[in-house]
Amino acid sequence: MTSPELHPFAQEMPTPEPITMTLEEFLASDLEGYEYVKGELVPMPPTSLEHGEIGIRIVRHLDRHVHENQLGHVYTSDTGFRVGERMLIPDVAFVSTARLPENRKKASPVPPDLAIEVVSPTDAQSRVSEKVQAYLDAGTSMVWVLDPVLKTVAVYQPDDYKLLMRGDTVTGENVVEGFSCQVANFFE
């Protein structure tokens, strides 16, 4: 089997070298568009329109409930969170009032109570699973992983896992008290 021929422009482009730095250096920098994982910067490429639409639907439902009940704050995919020795950028996150950092002019020094990831076509399953485990290990109480192809929500907690289908209802359980939404609403 022969490998496909590269476009002449691609042949001239050098392969980028991985950038390494400490977490403290990353936190002190003004770098945007990266997550910090195991000493390396991981670029966060732009997402698809579908990905953005799902993210905003989640925010629409979750933020209304959080705001009306004064439970804390909901954050979008521009917000970084320290997750153990990583700096991750979930698609949507919730932090309860009791855990809100005083200085909110920088990335959060604490992991979110709820981290929500929307799977992109470019996401490797192993990378998504690794992120879920990192959130849980760092103290995140609940992680939702939404799959736009299967239209499911996988709900992870330290000692529990459930896969919810379109007709099921996802709840905030004891993390986002009183929140519930039909899974289909995130995908329509």
N, C-alpha and C positions, 0 to 999 in steps of 0.2 A: 504494500500500500504506500502510495507517495503522499507526502504532506502537501497541503494546498499552498499555492504560491502567494506570497505576501505582496500587497500593493507596494510599488516603489517607495511611496511616502512612508509607509509603515516600516520598511526595511531600514530607512535612515534614522528612525526615532530610537534613541537609546532607551534601554529598559531602566525604569527608575530604581534607584537604590533604596532599600528600606531605611527609613529615618528612625533612629533610635534615640531615646531620651528617657529621663526619669519621670515618674508621675509628677513630682514637684515641678520640674522644668515645664512639663506640659501644662500644668495648672497655672503657672506664671505666664505662659505665652498667650498670644492673641490668636492662635491658630483656630480656625473654624473649619467645619466640614470634615472633621476627623473624630474617630473614637480612639482611645488609648487602650491597647490590649497587650499585655505581656511585654512591655518595653518598646512596642512599636506603634506607629501611627497607622491606623486603618482608615483609608479614605471612605467617606460616605457619599457615594454617587447620587445624583439627583434621582428621585423616584418617579414612577409613572403617574399619569393622571388618575388611574384607578386606585393606586396606592394612596394618593392624596385625598381622593373622594372618600375612601373608607376611613382614613384618619379623621377627617372633618366630621363624618357621621358619628364616630365614637365620641369626639369632643362635644358635639352638639348634645348628645344624650347625657353623657357623664357630667359635663360642666354645669348643665342646668340643675341637675340634682345636687351636686356638690355646693353650688352657689346658694340655692334656695335653702339648704339645710346647714349652711355655714360649717362645712366639714373640713375645709382646707383649700387647696388649689390644684387645678388641672394644668398640665404643661404639654406643649407641643414638641415636635421633633427638632426644635432649635435649642432645646435645653439639655445640658449635660449633667450627669449625676455620677458622683464617685461611688463605684460599686467594688468594694474591696480595693484591690490594687489596679483597678481599671477606671476609665472615664467613659461611660456609655451614654448614648443618645437614643432613648426609646422613642417610638413613634408618638406615644401618648403616655403620660405619667400622672399619678395622683400622689400628693403629699398631704397628710393630715395636718390640721392646725397645730397639734401638739408637737409635731416633728419639723415644722418649718424653720429653716435656719434664719438667724437674725440678719445676716448679710446676704441679701438676695441680688446683689449686683454682680455676683460671680456664679459659676457653676455650683450646683449643690454639693456640699461636702458629705451628704448622707444619701443613701439609696432611696428611691421612691417606695412608698407603701404598696403601690400597684404600678407595675410596668407593663406596657402594652406594646407588642411588636406585631407589625403587619408583614407577612412573608412576601418578599419580592421575588420575581423570577430569577434574579441573580443570587439569591441567598442559598447557601449550602445548608442542608439539614443539620450537619454537624456543627456549623457555626451558630445556628439558631439554638440548638440544644445546649451548646456551651454557654451562650448568653443567659438562657433561662437558669442554668445551674449557678452561674456567677451571681445573678440577682438574688436567688434564694440563699446562697451561701453568705451573701453580704447583709442579709436581714430583710430583704423585700418580702412582704407577707404574701403577695399574690402576683402571678404573671399570667397575662392572657397572650396567646399567640393566635392571630387570625390568619386563616388560609383563604385567600381570595378565589382560588381554583375550586377547592372543595366546599367553600362557604361554611367553614367550621370555626369554632373558638375552642382552643385547648386551654384549660384552666389548670395552672400549676400552683400548688402550695407546698410548704415543706414536707408534709406527709400525705399529700393527696394529689390526684390527677383525674380530670374528667375531660371528655371530648364532647362538646355540645354541637348539635346539628342545627340547621336553619329553623326548625320549628321549636327548638328548646329556648329556654330563658337563661341568660347569664345574669348572675347577681353579684353584688359587691360583698356578700357574706358579712363577716365582721370587719372587713377592711374599709369598705365604702358603705356604711350602714344605710340600709333601706333602698339601695340602688338595684333596679332590675330592668332588663331590656331584652326583647326577643332578638335572638342572634340574627335573624333575617334583616332586621332594621339596620345593621351595620353594612350590609351588602346591597341594599336597594336604594 
